[in-house]
Amino acid sequence: MEKGQIYSVEFSIDSEILSWVDRNSQSSNEHILLFSRLPHRRLLEHVDLQAVEAYWLSERVTKGAVQPELTEVDRIIQQHLSNHSGIIVVEGLEWLVTKHGEDSVLSFIRRLRESVHRTQWTILIPVRPLAFESLWLARMRREAPPTTLDFGQDDNTEIIEEVNIEGALVENETLTPTLEIREDGSPRLVMLTRLPSLGFTQSLLRKRILQWRRMGLDVSGVEPALTMEEDASYRLYTKIEELVRRAVDLDHAIDSLIPPLSASQEAVARFRIRQLTGLDELEKAFFEDTV
């Protein structure tokens, strides 16, 4: 794909596009701007929201949402085109056509084509071909020529094999377990199987960092391990993993406290837990009767 161009790309399921966005956000220094019909609490199951600037196309008035109006989407895109470089992905074309009509959406795409020209940005319009009339689809493709993306293998299906000291297989674990979402929209912390030293790679570490980020954990302390030698990298990983284990225990402890914390106390505690800070103090407060 070239800079200064707008493209359409065919897909069959939403996870294909989101998986592609996620991989590119991890492997590229380019800024990625994503407009999606999924709310952030659903997006974080597919995309690292710390690496992607995402907007939820929704009529709700809430943080991270943008009204599904062509003028509003265009306004945000125009603000980005004059700065830096990157990729803009506009999902939900079917909904926009239903809401605004074929001619209005075609004019919107034409404006984007003219605006992105001579910039350092690329715009992608995901399309389900069967959702549109062939004549309109042909007109749209004249404005946004079709391209193909390497969707590759969905990282959600990759398996980690944990081995014991003798090298025998103990258990398999999918890299991306389903996250339970709390009432406030945040994911509930879960403890993942420890990555074994045997077979430990930077690729596995990168995926584990992404898992932690999807749970809302600040694990920036382990990022230097991505450029270290294997032994040093694994030692740093185990230190951060121990902090994560303590954070998960504390997060679960809050749910079982009697009497429960006040809303403000709980918000502060969960924030500190996800920042992996003040864990000693929180453990003393929550577990003092069992220490």
Protein Blocks (a to p, Z undefined) as FASTA:
>chain_A
ZZhiacddddfbfklmmmmmmmmmmmpcbdcddddfbdfklmmmmbcfklpccddddfbd
cehiacfbfklmmmmmmmmmmggcdddddehklmmmmmnojklmmmmmmmmmmmmgopab
dcdddddfklpcfklmmmmmmmmccddddebjafklpccddddfkopafbdcdfbdcddd
dfkopacddddddddfehpafklmmmmmmmmmmnopacklmmmmmmmcfklmmmmmmmmm
mmmmmmmmmmmmmmmgccdddfklmmmmmmmmmnopaklmmmmmmmmmmZZ
